[in-house]
Amino acid sequence: MSAMKIIGTMSLAALLALFFVGGCSPGRDPGVSEDGVVTVRFWHAMGGPLGAVMMGLIDEFNEAHPEIHIRAESMGTYEALRQRLLASWIAGNQPEMAQAYEGWIATLIGGEAVVDLAELDPGFAEELEDFFPVFIENSYYDGRLKSLPFNKSVPVIYYNRDMFRRAGLDPERPPRTWDEFLETSRILTRDFDGSGRPDQWGHKFSDHATYFNCLLVQNGGEIFDHERNMVVFDSPEGEEALGYLVDLVRKHRVADFYLGGYDHQVDFAAGRVGMIVASSVSRTFMIHQIGFDWGMAPLLENKQPGNLVYGTNTVILSRASPAQKQAAWEFIKWFTSPEITARWSLATGYVPVRESALELEIMREEFARNPDSRVPIDMLEHAFFEPRQSLWLLAREFLGDAVKEALLGSMSPGEALRAAADKSNFWLR
């Protein structure tokens, strides 16, 4: 990343504050058309089958609320959404509602760009008690409710039950600890043709920063020190966690990795690997390609369990008119209601955001038909979210590069993590 890009990111909160213009002119609400319909532009980055499900739900909301029109506008990718959302606020042509990751929200808050949802509807406080705690904790900033969860998932272990059976492993007992995972990977890794290169791997993975962060927390470490505003992943716990991952690849030779992308999922669906770590949503993309018996299991434990929460929240932008703010809020409440979040979960693999959704008949039927579908939901008890500082995305890039350097053998785990921490903390100061 260039120095100019970094400087631009650092100064964005100040620019947002500089360009902030609050309030609306007196008279008719500018967000209401002459025929009384309130249009809310919703910027998102959902595509493919997940986007199709989302659009179906938005159409359903619009039909049931003829006085409101949610106009979904895709930005294509999350990075495009981030850039356009932050730039649009400075330019004054921002949407009224948007998907946003936590670090983006922190930046927007610096420019007074995000509505406090509790001020829109103080009576909603009782409803918040029904949300899974990790999602509500992740929605508050300095005691203010600035967002609500939109598309949330967790990484899980997908494993090939048939491969387990062929190797003499119990398909109902996937590994739970680091040691068990190493041994299971060793048993599943096979060189059938004697070439010296495994034809079947016990484990493959990608998404290096996420995987490391989960291992770090499982090992009792921390990602970030909020009091000192600095990353601390270069701790002894972090070095041991990265060392475990590196040893799977380089010492024990029971795992392989990709530098990016989703090829590990392709290999799993093709029956070439016994276990992968991927999002709970990945099943939506793999399920029609898999021709064997497979299962889902929670991530591992070492000193403790720990798994990251993926996904974005929804925010309302403060330059929306009063009518648009209320209309956007009606949509957010509807989308996070027990029935809709249950349907969203069943159709996509995202986790429901409300605990009461689990008691609905459609969810009970799913759990009876497919007990593994409870795995991602049960994992929320030990879930955590990444730092929400504006510059965390930059630090995350440094961390991801460090994990790759260690996996490639060009740096030791300790050296790689210290270098990433030094670069991260330079910009965080």
Order of alpha helices (4+ residues) and beta strands (2+ residues): alpha-alpha-beta-alpha-beta-alpha-beta-alpha-alpha-alpha-alpha-beta-beta-beta-beta-alpha-alpha-beta-alpha-beta-beta-alpha-beta-alpha-beta-alpha-beta-beta-beta-alpha-alpha-alpha-alpha-beta-alpha-alpha
